[in-house]
Amino acid sequence: MVSRPDFLTMYNELTQVPVRGIVSKGDLTVGIYYQPPNQDNKTDEAIFGSLKQALGQQNLVLMSDFICPDICWKNNTAAHMSSIKFLECVEDCFLIQMLDVPTRNEALLDLLLKNEENLLCNISVSDSLGCSDLNIMEFGILLSMLKKGFFRYLNNKQKQKDNIGPLLNRSELVTSNAEKAEVLNTFFTSVFTSTVGPLALAIKIQVDANMDPLSVKEELVCKLLQELDPYKSMGPNNIHPSVLRELADITARLLSIIFEKSWRLGDIPEDWKKANVTPIYKKGLKEDPGNYKPIGFTSTPGKVMERILLGAVTSQVKHMIGKSQHGFTKATSCLTNLIIFYDKVTCSLDVEGAVDIVYLDFSNTFDTVPLIVDKLMCYGLDKWSVWWVGTG
């Protein structure tokens, strides 16, 4: 939990925020520092002092732009005096610098420092965002370093979820579990349409004989099985992801044959279409079944097949996906969308420009996914994949 910090140190744009509420020895401090250009030695000394003061925290992660491109982190050498002093400070504080690739053009300006081994994971540097000329730095924090108290804290904070209360069926309230399940099932099926466009219905006889036949590599299936999350729930087929993960080398060949045949014939096994559905309350009147959304747990092999299909579809349409698309694309999210939006708004306001904002929210968008098969064909997606989507 990120609580309101007990202290917030602001000196020459150095901010330290403690992540508390876990255990006394398992707290994590995340620091962000920006060094303006042409800074004097007095300010540098103040920053170095703040760094040494922060070492009182057991787990420290510091993200910074120290503007020391002349430092060779491999050999721990530097050319300029200010960089030498900073390098000495890092060594005195027993900090470890984790980045080894350029973060701005060909220079390594942004740094990622930590004071504990095995504290960070999955460190990567990707392309810049929006108008910035600095690359994006991403990393993960290993929660195991924050001790078991973190999980005890979460368990204590989790509240027992109440069962769904009475629901309206037309004008009457139903209270039994069987009746409530039937009401929710009726509503969920009413907003979902299984209508498939006329083009998709004829795909089987329109497949181009000159197109390369589809194939699902055994190595790809094995890789996806090994990446399964062993802590996920199993679907209606009662095969736990951890089982398929442990037996990936054995089951990969058989599953690759099944996946390839399903893809070529556009025939999806009935078990893959079944799901354990849990209604989740959204907002509004709790007695209204329309205020619940269905969360389905489908079979694990079906999910693996969907990932294979996603990769095939993405490779065929990625040239048509613009940079403004942030949803369901790799290395982007709602957060990156908001950052770019905020950047454009503030740039416009800086020059006293006007900003008009239109916000759209499409209701039940994903309940009408089968209606897009005609568009997928118009964009040139291979007909085997369109047929598979349409029959799903």
Number of C-alpha atoms within 10 A of each C-alpha: 11 11 10 11 11 10 10 12 14 11 12 15 13 19 17 22 18 21 17 19 15 20 15 13 13 21 20 23 19 17 19 15 20 15 16 11 8 7 11 9 11 8 13 16 14 12 20 17 12 17 19 14 11 19 15 10 17 16 21 21 22 22 18 17 17 17 19 20 19 15 19 14 16 8 7 11 14 18 12 12 9 16 18 17 16 19 20 15 18 19 13 10 17 15 21 18 17 14 18 14 13 16 22 17 10 9 14 22 20 24 21 21 20 21 19 15 10 11 17 18 12 9 13 13 16 12 14 14 16 16 9 12 12 20 16 16 17 13 12 11 15 12 14 13 18 20 15 13 17 20 14 12 14 13 10 9 9 8 8 6 6 6 7 16 14 18 22 18 18 9 7 9 15 19 13 11 13 9 15 20 16 13 18 22 15 13 14 18 11 10 12 15 13 15 13 20 15 10 16 24 16 12 20 14 7 12 13 13 7 6 9 7 10 13 13 19 15 16 14 13 25 21 14 17 24 19 14 19 12 15 9 12 16 17 23 19 15 10 14 18 23 19 12 20 21 14 14 21 16 12 16 23 17 11 19 20 15 16 25 17 16 16 22 17 13 21 14 18 13 8 14 18 12 16 15 14 16 14 17 12 16 11 10 10 12 16 16 18 21 17 14 21 16 14 12 14 17 20 23 23 21 18 16 18 21 15 14 17 19 13 10 14 16 14 11 14 13 10 8 9 11 8 11 12 12 17 13 9 12 7 12 15 13 11 11 16 18 12 13 16 14 12 15 15 16 14 12 13 12 9 8 9 10 8 10 5 6 4 4 6 6 6 7 11 9 9 15 14 16 20 16 17 25 17 13 18 17 10 12 11 18 18 23 22 22 27 25 21 21 22 16 16
